[in-house]
Amino acid sequence: MGVFVFLPLVLPLTAWPVARLAEHHLHPRAATWLLTGVAAVLAVCSTLCLALLMVVGTAQLPGNPLPDGWSDAEVREAVPYDEIAGKAAIPALIAVLASCARAAWRHHRVLRRAGRALAGLPATPVAVLPDEAPYAYALPGRRDRIVVTTGMLAALSAPERRALFAHERVHLTAHHHRFLLAVQLAARANPFLRPLRSAVMYTAERWADEEAAVRVGSRRTVARAVGKAALVSRGTPSATLAGFAAPGPVPRRVAALLGPPPAASLWPPAFTAVGVAAWGAAAGTTASALSSANSALTLFFILEAATPL
C-alpha cells in the first residue's frame, strides 16, 4: 500500500477550489449535487482509510482478539510508520464514528421534537405557529410541512409570503435536508470537507431562491423577502434543516437574485476556472476512491496470507 494509504485523508483539499467557484459560476442545483457527491465519496474514502490503519494498529495491541499473524512484520511493512499511524488511527476513527452518530442522532431528535410540537395543529401542508418570534423552515417527514410563525407572516407582505412558501416547497420537494445531512456527516468524518459543507448550505438556499423566483415570477420580490426575513429571523432549529432565512451570506443571495438568472448547465466548460476546479475535484475524488479500493484489497490479501489455517 505504501504512502498511498494516506491519500484519502488529504485529497479532500483538492475540492476546495471547486467549492468556492461553484457557488458563483454553477447553477445552484448543479453545484449542490456536485459538491454533495464529492463530499460524500471523499468522506467514505477517508473513513475507510482510518479503518484500514486501525486494523494494523489494533493488531499490535497486547491482548487483542485478532489473529496473531496480523501483527507480523509483513503486515506492518504494508503501512508506513505503522507504529504511529496504526495506533493513532484507533482514537481518530472512534472520534469520527462518535461525531457522525451524534450529528445523525441530533438531526433525528430535532425532527421528532418538531413533529411533536405540531401534533395538535391541523394536518395541513403549512403549519402556522402562534409565535411572535419570526422564523420559517421546511420540516421533512412522513408528511412534509412548512413551519412558519405568525411573527414571520406579519413581517412580510402578501407577495413576499408567496415567495416564502414557494422557497420552502422547493426545499421539501428537492429533499434538501438530505444534502445538508450528507455534507454535515462528511465534514464530521473529515475536517478538510468543512468548506464543502458551507458551500452546500449556501447553494441549497440559492437553489430554492431561484426556483421560488420562477414560481412567483419576480426575482426582486424573492430578494426583498429574503432580505426582510433575514433581518428578523432567528434561523432554523438545526443546520440540517433548510430555512428561508438560514444563517449565511444573505447579502450574496440578495445580490444574486437582483442579477440575471444563472445558466442551467449541469457541468462547467472545461477551459474556465470553475471547469478546471471541477475536473480537479473529480480527479481528486477518483484518486481517493481508487487509493482506498487498492489499499483495502491489498490489506485483505496480506491479512488473508497472514491468517493461520
Protein Blocks (a to p, Z undefined) as FASTA:
>chain_A
ZZmlmmmmmmmmmmmmmmmmmmmmgcfklmmmmmmmmmmmmmmmmmmmmmmmmmmmmmmp
ghiabdfklmgmklmmmpghklmmmmmmmmmmmmmmmmmmmmmmmmmmmmmmmmmmmmmp
ccdfbdcdddfbdcddddedjbdcddddfklmmmpcfklmmmmmmmmmmmmmnommmmmm
mmmmmmmmpmklmmmmmmmmmmmmmmmmmmmmmmnopaklmmmmmmmmmmmmgbjfbfkb
ccfklgcjfklmmmmmmmccddfbfbdcfkbfklmmmmmmmmmmmmmmmmmmmmmmmmmm
mmmmmpcZZ
